[in-house]
Amino acid sequence: MTASESRSLACSRVRVLLEPYSDGELAREDRLQYEAVREHLGGCSDCRLQHEQAISLPFRLRALSSPPPPGSLVAGVMRTIASTRLASRRAWTLLVPEAVLAAFILWYLSGLEGITSVASGIVGDLLGLAGWSSGSGSLPSIPHADVPLLLALIALTAIAGYHLSILIRLAPGGRTGSGRHAASE
Amino acid sequence: MQAEVALDARLVGDLAAVEAQASTAAQLARQATGGDLDAFEELIRCLQRRVYGFAYQHLRDSSEAHDLAQEIFVKLYRNLGRYDSTRPFEPWFWKLAANTTINYRRKRIPMPAELSDDSAGETQNPQHDPALLEALGQLDPAYRLPILLHYYADLSLEQVGHSLDLSVAAVKSRLHRARAQLRNALAEMDE
């Protein structure tokens, strides 16, 4: 850009350059354009007004005021955190009954051998049912219910389900329980 | 002229206060990382004015700002374990606050309160620069966030870039555009 071209800057061009001009960037990077903008501002009252706005804007932005934070903010955060800590502690505590029930089931089934025999019994019953439904066999007899094993399995499933729901709530992005909606719950 | 000098002095005083607050916040964050709940509560008290103000300037609704500020602090608590106490606390914290704000706007369901002015908040806190607040409200969030982080939360260009995952050049460019848009909006209001 020549000196004469830069002197005849249009208002629209000056408005684009006002920001780098006002924060000193233009003076450092393009002295010629800086001088051209300065000269333009000397003779154009509209652009001068915009320049004054550009200079005062950072001060006005820094001086913006907001209402004071509500007194309930800190208490609300601490309440949410307390419930998170409680849930986290509960999640760890639940591992104890889960481990006890799992150990009981394993002991009751006499380890891997017992599990294999239960599994093969279930597969045999399912195959019998499939044979009966296709008409190639008779209806298998109802197996004897093993009450202690059944109760232990039901209890383990219930506790594990509850445990899972706590872990989902604690996971990042899960329902935090924060906010005024939760606070009113 | 005298008013400008007084404003400058006030801003210098504010900046010194912000720096002192940043140092206290870093100290409290280190204590809270070790599980000290009292230190965490003190940390919230130390940051709440700036965080709530930032949320309020961004959302223009006092109850939404309360929700967002609370969410930012709960996220802070959950992520304290990831904070490297050898590094400055403020940039790390404002990055978390900016991310929470961006996600908050994404998942937020527009409420009828948004359509009306926040008259309750305004009566408690009379606005001293309503034209600028209105112009700020019209800005795209992609431009409003850097403006608020730089001028309201007093972060440097590098810290704003770190908070928003932008280069310093990109932050400068957004600030230039945002200020130009604000200027145009203010000029239109004057006409």
Boltz contact constraints between the chains, C-beta under 6 A:
constraints:
  - contact:
      token1: [A, 19]
      token2: [B, 176]
      max_distance: 6.0
  - contact:
      token1: [A, 19]
      token2: [B, 179]
      max_distance: 6.0
  - contact:
      token1: [A, 19]
      token2: [B, 180]
      max_distance: 6.0
  - contact:
      token1: [A, 53]
      token2: [B, 183]
      max_distance: 6.0
  - contact:
      token1: [A, 53]
      token2: [B, 186]
      max_distance: 6.0
  - contact:
      token1: [A, 54]
      token2: [B, 183]
      max_distance: 6.0
  - contact:
      token1: [A, 57]
      token2: [B, 179]
      max_distance: 6.0
  - contact:
      token1: [A, 59]
      token2: [B, 7]
      max_distance: 6.0
  - contact:
      token1: [A, 60]
      token2: [B, 129]
      max_distance: 6.0
  - contact:
      token1: [A, 60]
      token2: [B, 132]
      max_distance: 6.0
  - contact:
      token1: [A, 61]
      token2: [B, 151]
      max_distance: 6.0
  - contact:
      token1: [A, 62]
      token2: [B, 11]
      max_distance: 6.0
  - contact:
      token1: [A, 62]
      token2: [B, 151]
      max_distance: 6.0
  - contact:
      token1: [A, 66]
      token2: [B, 53]
      max_distance: 6.0
  - contact:
      token1: [A, 66]
      token2: [B, 56]
      max_distance: 6.0
  - contact:
      token1: [A, 67]
      token2: [B, 121]
      max_distance: 6.0
  - contact:
      token1: [A, 67]
      token2: [B, 124]
      max_distance: 6.0
  - contact:
      token1: [A, 67]
      token2: [B, 125]
      max_distance: 6.0
  - contact:
      token1: [A, 69]
      token2: [B, 48]
      max_distance: 6.0
  - contact:
      token1: [A, 69]
      token2: [B, 49]
      max_distance: 6.0
  - contact:
      token1: [A, 69]
      token2: [B, 52]
      max_distance: 6.0
  - contact:
      token1: [A, 70]
      token2: [B, 66]
      max_distance: 6.0
  - contact:
      token1: [A, 73]
      token2: [B, 48]
      max_distance: 6.0
  - contact:
      token1: [A, 73]
      token2: [B, 69]
      max_distance: 6.0
  - contact:
      token1: [A, 74]
      token2: [B, 44]
      max_distance: 6.0
  - contact:
      token1: [A, 74]
      token2: [B, 45]
      max_distance: 6.0
  - contact:
      token1: [A, 76]
      token2: [B, 70]
      max_distance: 6.0
  - contact:
      token1: [A, 77]
      token2: [B, 44]
      max_distance: 6.0
  - contact:
      token1: [A, 77]
      token2: [B, 70]
      max_distance: 6.0
  - contact:
      token1: [A, 77]
      token2: [B, 73]
      max_distance: 6.0
  - contact:
      token1: [A, 78]
      token2: [B, 41]
      max_distance: 6.0
  - contact:
      token1: [A, 80]
      token2: [B, 74]
      max_distance: 6.0
  - contact:
      token1: [A, 81]
      token2: [B, 77]
      max_distance: 6.0
  - contact:
      token1: [A, 176]
      token2: [B, 74]
      max_distance: 6.0
  - contact:
      token1: [A, 178]
      token2: [B, 70]
      max_distance: 6.0
  - contact:
      token1: [A, 178]
      token2: [B, 71]
      max_distance: 6.0
  - contact:
      token1: [A, 178]
      token2: [B, 74]
      max_distance: 6.0
  - contact:
      token1: [A, 179]
      token2: [B, 67]
      max_distance: 6.0
  - contact:
      token1: [A, 179]
      token2: [B, 70]
      max_distance: 6.0
  - contact:
      token1: [A, 180]
      token2: [B, 67]
      max_distance: 6.0
